[in-house]
Amino acid sequence: MEMHNPSPMRSIAHVVNLAPDNEATRKSYLHVAQPVTARSMSAARDRVAEPIDVELLAVRHRTETGPLPAGFRELKPIATYAWEHLPEISDPAIRRNFIRLGDVLGAAHEESDSEWLVYTNSDIGLQPHFYREIADRIRGGWDAFCINRQDLPKAWRGQTLDADHLETIWEAPGFAHRGIDCFVFRRELVPKLDLGDVFIGAPPVGLVLMQQIRKHARNFGWIKTGRHTFHLGSDRAWRQSMSSPYARANLRAAQGRFEPQRLQLPLGVRLWRRLRRSIGLNPTA
C-alpha cells in the first residue's frame, strides 16, 4: 500500500446522532446500547495517554431534547427529518424520524475545527484503546478508513450487559461482523461527499459513506477484524429492513452515489464463525 508522509496529530471530533428514548428506539435496543456507546466513548477518550484532543459531539433533531451524556457537546439541532425530503416515506402511517447523514456530518464540519472526524452509529461502542488505534493508523499514512465491529452478547456469565458493566463488556467474547458502521476521515472531506438525501437507519447508508470517503481519499484503509468497536447482540434487524419502505427509499436516494458491493470478512474469519456456530458457540445469542 502506498504510504504518504503523515501529518502530526492534532485533534479528533467524534460525532454521533443520538436518538430519543421512545417505543421505536426501544424495539431497536437503543435504550441499552446508546448509553453504552456514550459511556464507552468517554472512557476511551479518558484513556488517550498522548497529547491528542478528542472532542465528543452529539447531534439530534430540534424537537428532541433532554440531557446529553456527560462530556458531550451538542451541535446545532437538525431542522428536518428525512421523510420531509422523501415523499415515499412521508405517510404518517409509516413515518419514522430518521435524520439525513449529510446533515449530521455537515453540522460537525461547520461547528468543529478538529482536523479529523469519526462517525459511528449510535449503537456502536468503543474498546478502551479505540482513539489510540486510530491515531496510530493516521500517523501511519491513512487519511480515511473504516473499522468493522464485533458483535458481543447482550448477557454474559449470567449478567445483562449495560452501561454499568463496561469493564465486563470489554472482556466479553465476540464475533467479527461484516457491516460498516465506523468511519474516520479528514474533516475537510465533508463538503466533497455526495450524500444527497441518504439517511441514517436503513441500508445502504454505510456503503454510501464508505465509498464516498474512499473516492476522495488518497490512502484509504479498512480494518475488518480485531477488537476496536462492538455492538451488543446480533439480531440482524437489517435483514428484515432490506424490504422495508425505508430501505427502498434510501436505495433510491443513494442511486448514483455508490455501487452495490458484497461485504465479506476474510476467509479464515468466515470459516471460524461457521465452525463456532456449528458447535453452538455463538456468544451473541
C-alpha positions in Angstrom: 0.0 0.0 0.0 1.3 3.4 -0.9 2.1 5.5 2.2 2.2 9.3 2.4 4.0 11.4 4.9 1.7 11.6 7.8 0.8 15.0 9.3 1.1 15.5 13.1 -1.9 14.5 15.1 -3.8 17.5 16.5 -7.5 16.8 17.1 -10.3 14.3 16.5 -14.0 15.0 16.7 -16.3 12.0 17.1 -19.9 12.7 16.2 -23.0 10.6 16.8 -26.7 11.1 16.1 -28.3 10.4 19.4 -31.8 9.0 19.3 -34.6 9.7 21.8 -35.7 7.0 24.3 -39.1 6.0 23.0 -41.1 3.0 21.9 -39.5 2.8 18.5 -35.9 3.0 19.7 -36.6 0.5 22.5 -37.5 -2.0 19.8 -34.0 -1.5 18.4 -32.4 -2.0 21.9 -31.1 1.6 21.7 -32.3 2.3 25.3 -29.5 0.0 26.4 -27.0 0.3 23.6 -26.9 4.0 23.3 -25.9 4.7 26.9 -23.2 2.0 26.5 -21.9 3.9 23.4 -21.7 7.2 25.2 -20.0 5.7 28.3 -17.5 3.8 26.1 -16.7 7.0 24.1 -16.0 8.9 27.3 -13.9 6.1 28.7 -11.8 5.7 25.5 -11.2 9.4 25.4 -10.0 9.4 29.1 -7.5 6.6 28.2 -5.7 8.6 25.5 -2.3 8.9 27.0 -0.8 11.3 24.5 -1.5 14.9 23.5 -4.4 14.3 21.2 -7.6 16.4 21.7 -10.7 14.1 21.4 -14.0 16.0 21.2 -17.3 14.2 21.6 -20.1 15.7 19.6 -23.8 14.8 19.7 -26.4 15.9 17.2 -30.2 15.4 17.1 -33.4 16.9 15.7 -34.6 20.3 17.1 -37.7 18.6 18.7 -35.6 16.1 20.6 -34.5 17.5 23.9 -33.2 16.3 27.3 -29.9 16.0 29.0 -26.9 14.8 27.0 -24.4 12.2 28.2 -21.6 13.8 30.3 -18.7 15.1 28.3 -20.6 15.6 25.0 -21.1 18.9 23.2 -24.3 19.4 21.4 -24.2 20.7 17.8 -26.8 22.9 16.2 -30.0 20.8 16.0 -31.1 19.4 12.7 -34.1 21.2 11.3 -35.8 18.4 9.2 -36.3 14.6 9.2 -35.5 12.5 6.1 -39.3 11.9 5.4 -39.6 15.7 4.8 -37.3 15.3 1.8 -38.5 11.8 0.5 -42.3 11.7 -0.3 -42.4 7.9 -0.4 -41.8 7.7 3.4 -43.8 10.8 4.4 -47.1 8.9 5.1 -47.8 9.3 8.8 -48.8 5.6 9.0 -45.2 4.6 8.2 -43.3 7.7 9.1 -40.1 7.3 11.2 -37.9 10.1 12.4 -34.6 9.3 10.7 -32.1 12.0 10.0 -30.1 12.6 6.8 -26.4 11.6 7.1 -25.3 14.8 5.3 -27.0 16.9 7.9 -25.1 15.2 10.7 -21.7 15.4 9.1 -22.4 19.0 7.9 -23.1 20.1 11.5 -19.8 18.5 12.6 -17.9 20.2 9.7 -19.4 23.6 10.5 -19.1 23.6 14.2 -15.9 21.8 14.9 -12.4 22.8 13.9 -10.9 19.3 14.5 -8.7 18.0 11.8 -10.2 14.5 11.8 -13.8 13.3 12.1 -15.1 10.0 13.4 -18.7 9.0 12.7 -20.3 5.9 14.2 -23.8 4.7 14.6 -25.3 5.4 18.0 -25.3 1.7 19.0 -21.6 1.2 18.3 -19.5 1.1 21.4 -15.7 1.5 21.6 -13.0 -0.6 23.1 -10.8 1.5 25.5 -7.9 1.7 23.1 -10.0 3.0 20.2 -8.7 6.5 19.8 -5.1 5.4 20.3 -5.6 2.9 17.5 -7.0 5.4 15.0 -4.2 7.9 15.9 -1.7 5.2 15.1 -3.4 4.5 11.7 -3.4 8.2 10.8 0.2 8.6 11.7 0.9 5.5 9.6 -0.4 7.3 6.5 -4.1 6.5 6.2 -6.3 9.6 5.5 -9.6 7.8 5.5 -10.7 4.4 6.8 -13.5 2.1 8.1 -13.5 -0.2 11.1 -15.7 -3.3 11.3 -17.2 -4.1 14.7 -17.5 -7.2 16.8 -20.9 -8.5 17.9 -20.9 -9.1 21.6 -23.6 -10.8 23.8 -26.3 -8.9 25.4 -25.7 -11.0 28.5 -22.6 -12.9 29.6 -21.8 -15.0 32.6 -25.3 -14.5 33.9 -25.1 -10.7 33.8 -27.0 -8.4 31.5 -24.5 -6.1 29.8 -25.4 -2.4 30.0 -23.7 0.9 30.7 -23.0 0.0 34.3 -20.9 -3.0 33.2 -18.5 -1.5 30.7 -15.4 -3.4 32.0 -17.3 -6.7 31.6 -18.3 -5.7 28.1 -14.7 -5.1 27.1 -13.8 -8.6 28.2 -16.8 -10.4 26.6 -16.1 -12.7 23.6 -17.4 -11.6 20.2 -17.8 -12.3 16.5 -16.4 -10.2 13.7 -19.2 -8.5 11.7 -19.0 -7.7 8.0 -21.1 -4.5 8.2 -19.7 -1.0 8.1 -20.6 1.4 10.9 -17.4 3.3 11.9 -15.7 5.8 9.6 -12.6 8.0 10.1 -11.6 10.7 7.7 -10.3 14.3 7.4 -13.0 16.9 8.3 -12.1 18.8 5.1 -13.6 15.9 3.0 -17.2 16.6 4.2 -18.0 19.3 1.5 -16.8 16.8 -1.2 -19.1 14.0 -0.1 -22.2 13.5 -2.3 -24.7 12.1 0.2 -27.9 13.7 -1.1 -30.9 12.6 1.0 -29.4 9.3 2.2 -30.4 8.9 5.8 -29.2 7.1 8.9 -31.2 4.0 10.0 -31.5 1.9 6.8 -29.2 0.4 4.2 -27.2 1.2 2.2 -26.1 4.2 4.2 -22.9 2.5 5.4 -21.8 1.6 1.9 -22.6 5.1 0.6 -20.4 6.7 3.2 -17.6 4.2 2.8 -17.5 4.6 -1.0 -17.7 8.3 -0.8 -14.8 8.8 1.6 -12.8 6.2 -0.3 -13.4 8.1 -3.5 -11.9 11.3 -2.1 -9.1 9.8 0.0 -5.5 9.5 -1.1 -4.8 6.4 1.0 -7.9 4.6 2.2 -7.8 1.7 4.7 -10.2 -0.8 6.1 -9.8 -2.7 9.4 -12.1 -5.7 9.0 -11.1 -7.7 12.1 -10.0 -7.0 15.7 -11.4 -5.7 18.9 -11.9 -2.0 18.3 -15.6 -1.4 18.2 -18.6 -3.5 19.3 -22.4 -4.0 19.1 -24.5 -5.6 21.7 -26.3 -8.6 20.2 -26.7 -9.9 16.7 -30.4 -9.7 16.0 -29.7 -9.0 12.3 -32.5 -6.5 12.1 -31.0 -5.2 8.8 -32.1 -8.4 7.0 -35.8 -7.6 7.8 -35.2 -3.9 6.9 -33.9 -4.7 3.4 -37.5 -5.0 2.1 -38.9 -2.1 4.2 -40.1 1.2 2.6 -37.1 2.9 4.3 -34.6 0.7 2.6 -36.2 1.2 -0.7 -36.3 4.9 -0.2 -32.7 5.0 0.9 -31.6 2.9 -2.0 -33.3 5.4 -4.4 -31.7 8.3 -2.6 -28.3 6.6 -3.0 -28.6 6.0 -6.7 -25.6 7.4 -8.5 -23.7 7.9 -5.2 -22.5 4.3 -4.7 -22.0 0.9 -6.4 -23.6 -2.2 -4.9 -20.9 -4.2 -3.2 -20.9 -7.5 -1.3 -19.2 -7.2 2.0 -17.0 -10.1 3.0 -14.8 -10.8 6.0 -11.5 -12.6 5.4 -12.0 -16.3 4.5 -10.4 -17.6 7.7 -12.7 -15.5 9.8 -15.7 -16.7 7.9 -14.7 -20.3 8.4 -14.1 -19.8 12.1 -17.5 -18.2 12.5 -19.2 -21.1 10.8 -17.3 -23.6 13.0 -18.3 -21.9 16.2 -21.9 -21.6 15.2 -22.0 -25.3 14.2 -20.9 -26.4 17.6 -23.2 -23.9 19.4 -20.6 -21.4 20.4 -22.4 -18.3 19.5 -21.6 -15.6 22.1 -24.1 -13.2 20.7 -27.2 -15.4 21.1 
